[in-house]
Amino acid sequence: MRAIAEELMAYAECLEGAWKVEIGPSGPFLAMTVPSKRHQGTVRRIRDQLNMQLPTTHPGYICANGPEIEHPSIGRMRRPDAVVIPEHVLDEEGLAVDAAEVLAVVEIASPSNPDNDYGEKLTEYPAIGIAHYMIVDPRTGTVEVHSDPCKDRYTRKGPYIFGDSVPFGPWTVETSAFRRYGKAGNGTS
């Protein structure tokens, strides 16, 4: 599977636009990424908040956009919107971070394919040992925090709405500045 994914990555480099390669239950696939400004703004807000807290809770770790995370034994590779990893792994050779080094992932639900974040990824992330998974949904103004992985599911789920202070593992994410898709104002309308 990995070899096919690498061929797709090389192919994607020749295409116009932004593309990503992931390995899901049906194997490797190539997907065009067109995140909206609100999507990117939410990722930045979360990343900035976590990066302020990580030196205290996990020195040497950062919250970064991408990179791919991989768990070869179950044949999965995903590229979350944000990932909490040791900073040194970004200087290593290769394309993907070993899932065993990932503390947390964040996904921002897209208007076109939200089921991926609530379906496949909600079973894959615990299966590869990701301790904390946050789904931010600008369509509905909601946040879900999943934790305590056990096989292919999380045993804990915390539901929140935009405007809440959201506990996410040992961190807190303030969501008052999050914006909903297609909504003006402060994101709570």
N, C-alpha and C positions, 0 to 999 in steps of 0.2 A: 504493500500500500504506500509506503513511504517513497519508494522509487517513482511510482506514478504521480504522487503529489509533487515531487521535485520536478518532474517533467512538466506538469501543469504550471508550476511557478515560473519555470524558464519561459514557457509559452506566454504567460501573462505579462511578462516584462516587455514583450513585443507589441502588446495591445495598447490602444489608447484608453485613457481613463484609469481609474483605480480599481484593482482586482485583488481578491484574496483567495487563498486555497485553504480548505479545511478538509479533514477526514471525518466523515460522519458514519452512521450505521450502514449506509449503502456504499461506502467507499469514498475516495477523493472526489471533490467537486470544486469548480471554479465559480466564483460569484463576484459580480461587479458591486463595488461599494460606493454608495452615493449618500453619505450621511449629511443630514441637514445641518444648518448652523446651530439650531437648538440642540440637536443631538451632540454636536461637538462641544457646545457651551456647557452642557451638563457633564460631559466627560471631564472637561477642564476643571470645573468646579469641584468635582469629586476628587480628582487627582491632586489638585492643590491642597484640599483639606487633609487628605491622607498623608501627603508628603510633609505637612506641618507636624503631624502627630507621630509619624514613623520613627524619627530619631529618638523619641522617648520610649516607645513601646518595642521597637525592633530596629536598633541601630544597624546601619548597613543595608537596609531595605528601602526600596522606592516603589511608588505607584507610577507605572508607565503605560503609555498607549501601546497596544500590541505587546510584545511579539507573540508569535504562535506559542502555544503550550502543547506538549505532546506526551502521550502515555503509550509507548509502543506495544506493551503487553496486551492492551485491549484494542489497539489499532485506531486510536483517536487522536486528532490534532485540531485544535480550535484556536481562533484568534479573538480573544475577548476585547471589549472596548477599552478596558483598563485591567491591569494585573499588578498584584503586589508581589515583588520578587527581590532577591538579593541584587544589589546594584552591579556587583561584579559579573553577573551572568551576561550582561549586555556587552562585555568586552570579549566574550568567548567566541570561538569559531562556531559556525553552524547557523541554522535557521530557527530552530525551536528550543524552548526552555523545557527542561525535564519537569513534568507536572509535580514531582516530589518537592521541588523548590518553591512552589507557588503557595503563598499564604491565602490569597483571596482573588476573586475575579468580580468584575462589574460588567454588566451588559445593559445597554440602553435599548429598550424595545423599539424596533423600527415600525413605521406605519404599514409597511408592505409585507413584513414577515415576522410578526411578534410571536407566532407559535413556536418558532425555533428556540427562543429564549425560555419559554414556559414548558416546552416539551423535551426535545432531544437534549438540550444543554442541562436541563434540570435533572436528568438522569445521568448524563455523562460526567458532569463536574464532581458529584459525590463518588461516582465509580472510580475516578482517577485520583481521589483523595483531596480535592480542594475543600478546605475547611469552611470557607465563607463565600457565599455567592449572593450578590445583590443584583436585583432586577429593578431598574427604574423605567417606568412606563409613562412617557409624556402624552400618550393618547388619553389616559385616564387620570393622570396626576397621582399615581400610586407608586409605592416602593415595596418590594418584598425582600426580606433578608432571610436567607436560608443558611443553616449551620448544622453541625453535628452529623457529618456524613456516615452512613451505614449502608454498605454495598452500593446500590444504584439509587439511593434516595437520601434526602436530608430528613432528620428526625425533628428538627425545629424550623418553624416558619414564623416570622414576624411581619405583619402587615402594617403599612404606614401610608400617610398621604403627604403630598407636597405641603411644606410648612412645618412638618415635624422635625425634631432632632432624632435622627435615626441611629440606634446603636448598631454597629457593624463590627463584630468581633470585639477587640479591645479599643476600637475607635468610635468616634461619633461623626456623623455626616449631617450637617445642617442643610435642609432642603428648601428653605424659604425663598431662595433665589432661583430655584428650578422653574422652567417654563414648560407649559403644555404645548403640544403641536397645535397650530392653528388658533392659539389663544393669545390675546394681547394682555398686557398688565403683569401682575406679579405671579402668575402661574396658579393661583388658587381659584380662579373663576371656572 
